Amino acid sequence: MHDTLEVKLCRPDPSDGFEVHRLVESSPPLDPNSVYCNLLQCSHFDGTSICAKQGDQLVGFVSGYIIPARPDTLFIWQVVVAERGRGQGLAGRMLDALLGRPECGKVDYIETTITPSNTASRALFKKFAATHGAEPSITKGFDRKLHFQDHHESEELWRIGPFPNT
C-alpha cells in the first residue's frame, strides 16, 4: 500500500523536459519520446500538459494537445505516474485539472490511443469516463501492420465525452 502522495499539479516548463523523459523511459510499456519532444511538450503544449510534483521531484505527467481540426477535442498523448504515486488516483486528478484549464474551456471530448495490452491505461480511461458519466467509444486507431510495420502493437482510439459544463 502506498502512502497518500501530496503533490502540486502545475504547468510544465522546459526545465521539466528532461525529467519527463526520464520518467517515461522508466515506465514501460510507454514509448519514450526524444528529450526534444518532451521539451516541446513542456513549452509549446504547456497549457494542455500537466506535471505532478512532490517537492521538486516529478511524480507524474500528462501530455496533450487540442486537435487543430477539432478544437472541442483534447488528445492525450501520454499519461505517466512514478511507481510511488500509483494507485492513488493521481492520473485521474491530472486529467481533471487539465479539463479545468482555460485552454480546455471548449473541450467536450478527450481522445487517446491505447494498445489492447496496456491494462493500466484501459482501466484509467474507463474509470475516467465513468466518473464523468460518459461511455468510451473505442474504434481502430493505428494498425500494427499498416502504421507500425509490425514493430508496435496496434493502438485503439478511445473517445470519451461529451463532458457536461465544458
Stockholm file with secondary structure:
# STOCKHOLM 1.0

chainA/1-166         MHDTLEVKLCRPDPSDGFEVHRLVESSPPLDPNSVYCNLLQCSHFDGTSICAKQGDQLVGFVSGYIIPARPDTLFIWQVVVAERGRGQGLAGRMLDALLGRPECGKVDYIETTITPSNTASRALFKKFAATHGAEPSITKGFDRKLHFQDHHESEELWRIGPFPNT
#=GR chainA/1-166 SS CCCCCCCEEECCCGGGHHHHHHHHHTSTTSCCCCHHHHHHHHHTTGGGCEEEEETTEEEEEEEEEEETTEEEEEEEEEEEECGGGTTTTHHHHHHHHHHTSGGGTTCCEEEEEECTTCHHHHHHHHHHHHHTTCCCEEEEEECTTTTTTTSSCCEEEEEECCCTTC
#=GC SS_cons         CCCCCCCEEECCCGGGHHHHHHHHHTSTTSCCCCHHHHHHHHHTTGGGCEEEEETTEEEEEEEEEEETTEEEEEEEEEEEECGGGTTTTHHHHHHHHHHTSGGGTTCCEEEEEECTTCHHHHHHHHHHHHHTTCCCEEEEEECTTTTTTTSSCCEEEEEECCCTTC
//
